[in-house]
Amino acid sequence: MISKLEKLLPELKKNVLLKDYSTFRIGGPADFFYEAKTEKDFVTAIKLCRRLKIPFFILGKGSNILFDDKGFRGLVVKNAVSEVKILKRFKKTFKKQISGDAYYLPAHSKKYLQFNDLDYQQEPFDTEVEVSAGTPVQYLIQQALGKGLTGLQWFAGIPGSIGGAVVYNIHGGKKLFGDYIKDITVIDKNNKIRKIKHKDLGFAYDFSNIQKENYIVLKATILLSSGDIGKANYVYREWLKRKLKVQPQINCAGSVFQNFPLALAKKVGAPTPSAGWFIDQCNLKGKTIGGVQISKKHANFIINLGNGTSTDVKKLIKIIKEKVKKKFGLKLKEEILILPSKI
Ligand SMILES: Cc1cc2nc3c(=O)[nH]c(=O)nc-3n(C[C@H](O)[C@H](O)[C@H](O)COP(=O)(O)OP(=O)(O)OC[C@H]3O[C@@H](n4cnc5c(N)ncnc54)[C@H](O)[C@@H]3O)c2cc1C
């Protein structure tokens, strides 16, 4: 089985430390690791794992994952297929698509991240862009803005790939990434390559049907607008500046917990559904276990101080959940993916 893998995937590596592929900088060795640089190689690796019944995990930029200290038993397939193609510019424009419940997204009080003044009515979509799943979101934004295409400026500073962005329907300000997706091309459970339209993707807060159907994303068609490029560039820069001020950027995996539904937050008299606010109310900023700490900058971020382990993070997550449950009677849900199992 191993010799077959090595023969068909010549650049296969063994015992690769996953901490080197995660923004948390945590994770033991993967038995096997393969970085696919073309769509063909990516599909070959997936089909091979399925045929040989080898457990596998699809990795994008590793910015929403807590890998285990023991690593991963099987093959980690990193999608490094990065390509952006402008397909068509249309005379006619598309109607705005709405994907999911933006009410989970916090209307922050002055103390927190402000974005309402940056929000504006997006011009109608007039351009289709095809982008491979391994493309970094920030690279796509730069390519698009450079060609006068606006829409993605709200996602400034998010360090994931397009694959991760559609799987989780990432959010920036009040915008959801799914709003910009026309369709995606996936490999399904039966190894069939199919196109799935926006309407069938069930985008919601932190969710798309890709999770439910176990689709593996190969590429996406994104809808953008030849809008006011000066304004879009301003929003991009300003958004990034504000984010950097209030959120840690390195040695973390972004927000650890999802925000609460607005109605639930209102019910307990909270001024915002932001999970960070609830954790802050429990005076947990700066709490340290082993080598990890609840960020002093933003309570919904756990940072690795240098020698943190997945066990440390799990212990801290447990404490946060218990304290918030005790104080507010509400159950926090993880936004990050914890491998191999939930706490
Ligand atoms: C500093 C920082 C700031 C952040 N800010 C935000 C933010 O503002 N908003 C926000 O929503 N998120 C934010 N995040 C979280 C994270 O960047 C996003 O969730 C991102 O979309 C994850 O993409 P990724 O490529 O890193 O996915 P990974 O972490 O590599 O993978 C995440 C999941 O997606 C799956 N996956 C990845 N690629 C594919 C594919 N091609 N096909 C099928 N499944 C795939 C993986 O198997 C895994 O289950 C932030 C993270 C950090 C570290």
The ligand as an SDF file (V2000), in Angstrom:
LIG
                    3D

 53 58  0  0  0  0  0  0  0  0999 V2000
   -5.5100   35.7000   12.1970 C   0  0  0  0  0  0  0  0  0  0  0  0
   -6.7510   35.0440   11.6840 C   0  0  0  0  0  0  0  0  0  0  0  0
   -7.8490   35.8160   11.3480 C   0  0  0  0  0  0  0  0  0  0  0  0
   -9.0250   35.2250   10.8810 C   0  0  0  0  0  0  0  0  0  0  0  0
  -10.0870   36.0160   10.5560 N   0  0  0  0  0  0  0  0  0  0  0  0
  -11.2210   35.4510   10.1090 C   0  0  0  0  0  0  0  0  0  0  0  0
  -12.3500   36.2610    9.7650 C   0  0  0  0  0  0  0  0  0  0  0  0
  -12.3140   37.4930    9.8530 O   0  0  0  0  0  0  0  0  0  0  0  0
  -13.4850   35.6380    9.3330 N   0  0  0  0  0  0  0  0  0  0  0  0
  -13.5580   34.2850    9.2110 C   0  0  0  0  0  0  0  0  0  0  0  0
  -14.6100   33.7910    8.8140 O   0  0  0  0  0  0  0  0  0  0  0  0
  -12.5020   33.4830    9.5140 N   0  0  0  0  0  0  0  0  0  0  0  0
  -11.3530   34.0300    9.9520 C   0  0  0  0  0  0  0  0  0  0  0  0
  -10.2760   33.2260   10.2750 N   0  0  0  0  0  0  0  0  0  0  0  0
  -10.4000   31.7460   10.1780 C   0  0  0  0  0  0  0  0  0  0  0  0
   -9.8630   31.1030    8.8700 C   0  0  0  0  0  0  0  0  0  0  0  0
   -8.9170   31.9270    8.2280 O   0  0  0  0  0  0  0  0  0  0  0  0
  -10.9850   30.7630    7.9040 C   0  0  0  0  0  0  0  0  0  0  0  0
  -11.8980   29.8560    8.4890 O   0  0  0  0  0  0  0  0  0  0  0  0
  -10.4480   30.1710    6.5880 C   0  0  0  0  0  0  0  0  0  0  0  0
  -11.4550   30.1280    5.6530 O   0  0  0  0  0  0  0  0  0  0  0  0
   -9.8880   28.7740    6.6920 C   0  0  0  0  0  0  0  0  0  0  0  0
   -9.3100   28.4470    5.4420 O   0  0  0  0  0  0  0  0  0  0  0  0
   -8.0470   27.5050    5.3390 P   0  0  0  0  0  0  0  0  0  0  0  0
   -7.6480   27.3730    3.9230 O   0  0  0  0  0  0  0  0  0  0  0  0
   -6.9850   27.9590    6.2660 O   0  0  0  0  0  0  0  0  0  0  0  0
   -8.6980   26.1540    5.8380 O   0  0  0  0  0  0  0  0  0  0  0  0
   -7.9900   25.0430    6.7410 P   0  0  0  0  0  0  0  0  0  0  0  0
   -7.8090   25.5820    8.1060 O   0  0  0  0  0  0  0  0  0  0  0  0
   -6.8050   24.4740    6.0460 O   0  0  0  0  0  0  0  0  0  0  0  0
   -9.1560   23.9490    6.7400 O   0  0  0  0  0  0  0  0  0  0  0  0
  -10.3750   24.2350    7.3870 C   0  0  0  0  0  0  0  0  0  0  0  0
  -11.4100   23.1860    6.9520 C   0  0  0  0  0  0  0  0  0  0  0  0
  -11.6820   23.3640    5.5720 O   0  0  0  0  0  0  0  0  0  0  0  0
  -11.4560   22.1320    4.8940 C   0  0  0  0  0  0  0  0  0  0  0  0
  -10.9520   22.4440    3.5480 N   0  0  0  0  0  0  0  0  0  0  0  0
   -9.9320   23.2530    3.1950 C   0  0  0  0  0  0  0  0  0  0  0  0
   -9.7890   23.2570    1.8590 N   0  0  0  0  0  0  0  0  0  0  0  0
  -10.7450   22.4370    1.3700 C   0  0  0  0  0  0  0  0  0  0  0  0
  -11.1070   22.0100    0.0530 C   0  0  0  0  0  0  0  0  0  0  0  0
  -10.4470   22.3990   -1.0380 N   0  0  0  0  0  0  0  0  0  0  0  0
  -12.1640   21.1660   -0.0630 N   0  0  0  0  0  0  0  0  0  0  0  0
  -12.8440   20.7120    1.0260 C   0  0  0  0  0  0  0  0  0  0  0  0
  -12.5230   21.0610    2.2830 N   0  0  0  0  0  0  0  0  0  0  0  0
  -11.4840   21.9150    2.4390 C   0  0  0  0  0  0  0  0  0  0  0  0
  -10.4420   21.3800    5.7390 C   0  0  0  0  0  0  0  0  0  0  0  0
  -10.5080   19.9780    5.4990 O   0  0  0  0  0  0  0  0  0  0  0  0
  -10.9330   21.7470    7.1320 C   0  0  0  0  0  0  0  0  0  0  0  0
  -12.0310   20.9430    7.4810 O   0  0  0  0  0  0  0  0  0  0  0  0
   -9.0860   33.7980   10.7260 C   0  0  0  0  0  0  0  0  0  0  0  0
   -7.9670   33.0300   11.0730 C   0  0  0  0  0  0  0  0  0  0  0  0
   -6.7980   33.6360   11.5340 C   0  0  0  0  0  0  0  0  0  0  0  0
   -5.6120   32.7840   11.8710 C   0  0  0  0  0  0  0  0  0  0  0  0
  1  2  1  0
  2  3  1  0
  2 52  2  0
  3  4  2  0
  4  5  1  0
  4 50  1  0
  5  6  2  0
  6  7  1  0
  6 13  1  0
  7  8  2  0
  7  9  1  0
  9 10  1  0
 10 11  2  0
 10 12  1  0
 12 13  2  0
 13 14  1  0
 14 15  1  0
 14 50  1  0
 15 16  1  0
 16 17  1  0
 16 18  1  0
 18 19  1  0
 18 20  1  0
 20 21  1  0
 20 22  1  0
 22 23  1  0
 23 24  1  0
 24 25  2  0
 24 26  1  0
 24 27  1  0
 27 28  1  0
 28 29  2  0
 28 30  1  0
 28 31  1  0
 31 32  1  0
 32 33  1  0
 33 34  1  0
 33 48  1  0
 34 35  1  0
 35 36  1  0
 35 46  1  0
 36 37  1  0
 36 45  1  0
 37 38  2  0
 38 39  1  0
 39 40  1  0
 39 45  2  0
 40 41  1  0
 40 42  2  0
 42 43  1  0
 43 44  2  0
 44 45  1  0
 46 47  1  0
 46 48  1  0
 48 49  1  0
 50 51  2  0
 51 52  1  0
 52 53  1  0
M  END
$$$$
